[in-house]
Amino acid sequence: MRGQQVCYQHGGAAPQNRAKGERVFAQYQAKAHAARLMHDLAYKAENGIKDPLDALERLAVEIMANKDALGSMVNNLQGQIEISNNFGDEKIRGVLELYNSALDRTMKVLDALLKHDIEGKKIKIVQDQAQAVAALVMRVLIGSGLTGPALMKAKTELSSGLKELTVVEGDV
């Protein structure tokens, strides 16, 4: 029996088992359809996680794509809702359960993104990189023999240039 682990004669013909089997089968089909729609966004496990912040953002994108795919399936069910029989109801119920689960998962991931202040951390990383570049440039200037007012002017220009760069990076 489709979506069941029992045969017709050993309980598969019971109305509640047939209904549950149809719901399980509908969920299987919905998951397979959503997986096909998300295939382009799938993150390859062999790449590993080099940047956890980036991985969390990718996860959020994949989960939102899954939610959107299931949402489009729910929208496509509108015509079936009016003309459904008992087994059609199970298909609709199965897809709606998956969609509600995807909504909950999306909310949890977006909440995690907000709690961990991902954008703030990315800006901090850019600022730290800018400070490292500034320190390197200062070492080069001092190492090349630049001193006095010329060194102070170089420090001022470097500082203002890096602040402008940080503001531009933060606005993106």
N, C-alpha and C positions, 0 to 999 in steps of 0.2 A: 504494500500500500504506500502510496506516495506521501512522504513526510512522516512516516510511521516506522516503528521497529517491530510491528506485529503484522501477521498475515490477516487476510479477510476473515478466516474462520476462527481465529483466536483473539478476537476483539477488534480487529481492524474495521469491521462493518458497523460498530457501535457509533451512533451519531456524535457523541462527544469526542471519540477518537478520530473520526473522519474530520471533524471541525478542527481539532488540534493539528492533525496532519496537514490540512490545507494551510493553516496559519504558519506552521513550521516551513512548509514548502514555499509559501509566499515570501517569508523572511529570507530564505535561502536565495530565491530569485532576486529579491531586492538588493541583498548584499552583493551578489555577483554582478548585477547591473551597476551598482555604485562603484564597485571595484574596477569595472571596465572604464567608467567615466573618469575615474581618478588615476588611471594608469600613467598618464603623462606627468603627474605630480609626485609619483612615488619616489621616495628617497632610497637610494641603494645602500643596503647595510654594509657592503664591503668598503664603502668610503669612510666608515667610522664617524665619530663625533669629534671634530676638531674645535668647533666653536659651539658651546652649549646654548648660547643666546640665539645663534642662528638656527640651531636645531629646534629650539622651542618655537621660533617663528615659523619654521617650515611645518612643524607639527600642527600649529594653529591653522596654517593655510590648508593643509590636507584635511583636517577635521571640518573646516568650514566648507571645503569643496564637497566632502561627503554629505554634510548637512544640506547643502544646496541641491545635490543630486537626488537625495531622498525627498527633499521638498518638491522638486519637479515631478517626482513620481506620485507624491500625494496630490499635486495639482492635476495630474493626468487621471486620477481616480474619480474626479468629480462626476464624470458621466456614468461611471459604474455604480456609484452610490445609489442612484435613483432606481436602477434596475437590477438589484442584487438579490441573490437567493441566500440561503444559509451559508453555503460554502463561499460565495462571493464576499460575504461579510467577514469571513475569516481572513481572506486575502487582504481586505481593506484594513482590518484590525492589525494584522501582522506588519504591514507597511507603516501604519500610524505608530505602532510601538517602536519600530526602528527609528522613525523620524523623531519621536519624543526623546529617545535615547541619544540621538545625535545632537539634539538641542541641549540636553543636559551636559553632554561632553564638551560641546562648544562653549557653553557658559563657564565650565570649570577651567578650560584652557585659557580663555580670555581673562578670567579672574586671576589665574596664575601669572599671566603677562603683566597685568596691572600691579599685582602684589610685588613682583620682582623688579618693577620699574625698568623694563627692558630698554626703552628709549633713553632713559637717564644713564643707564650703564653704557650704552653705545656711545653717547656723547662724552662720557668720562673716558672711555677708551681712546676716542679721537683726541681729546685734550691731553691725555698722557702721551700719546704718540707725538703730538705737536711739541710738548715740553721736551721729549727726548731728542727731537730734531733740533730744537733751539739750543739745547745743551751741546749737541754735537757741533753745530755751527759756531757757537761761542768758543769751543775748544780749538776749532780750526782757525778762527780769527785771532785768538790769543797766541796760538802756536805759530801763526804767520808773522807775528811781531806787531800787530795792531795795538796801539796803546792810547791813553789820554782821551781827548775829546772825540777822536775818530772812533774809538772803541765804544764810548758812551752813545754816540750817534747810531752806530751799528746795533747796539743793544735795543735802543728805542725803536728803530725801524723794524727790527726782528720781532719785538714784542707786539707792536701794533699790527704787523702783517699776520702774525699767528692768531691774534684776537679776531681779526677779520675772517681768517680761514675757519676758525672755530664757530663763529656766528653763521657763516655760510653752510658749514657741515651740519650744524644743529637745526637749521631751517629746513633742510631737505628731508 
